[in-house]
Amino acid sequence: MSPRPRVYKTEAIVLRTMELGEADRVLTVLTPRLGKLRVIAKGVRRPRSRIGGGLQPFSDVQLVLAVGRTFDVVTSSTLEDPHLGLRNDLHSTAAAWYLVELVDRFVEGAADSHEAFRLLAQALAALDAGPAVERETVARWFELALLDAMGFRPQLGLCLGCGAEIEPDGNGYAPAGGGVVCPVCLAATSGGRPISTNALKVMRHLQRSPLVGVLRLRADPGLQREVERLLHATLTAVLERELRSRDFLVEVASREAAAAP
Ligand SMILES: [Zn+2]
């Protein structure tokens, strides 16, 4: 790996912030090419700070960073888009927090970040655009798109068990397996549960559509809840597996470090 330059620039979306000491702020940001970074903005809370504004959750910023010992240091920040609409409305704020938290939990390495960045920027912009947008639909679309981007695209066309083409009715869904199973395979699938014809339709539609194509898509509340529950179960299964393997990697690394001369 070639060493990073002492000062570098990147676009970033602020995911989380934490106030530190009297005037500093630690930021967790998502970048398009460098993955998720923890950086520090020193003195940013002082009235005459020269760093620049916009270092708040959901903001899209251009950062200049200097390599630091623990955290890299923000030397300047230029606001691209504050996504103000996300702060003025409680429902939009809650929806935006959810997207940001999901990205925060999923993305670690730089390899993951380009597509996740693009999706998050799109979804935040959509929520920011106003109340006519179906927030629930944006969230479901985002979950499916993020799963896809991270290599966990749910299989909605072929049975996970036997590979047969899925017919419209009587199917099951296996969150841990990541997709649908046919009526025959459902009984033998652990954790499999029924999926309604309409829920499958909605999920397929969301999976193959760009966000602009679904912004005003509204399902009835029962159907909405079903899709939400199926996707929530999928995300939980994927994250549990991922976190376990990440913990394992961290443990291996720390043992190796401890064993090193
Ligand atoms: Zn089958």
Residues whose N, C-alpha, C, O or C-beta is under 5 A from the ligand:
A	BS01	ZN	C159 G161 C162 G163 C182 C185
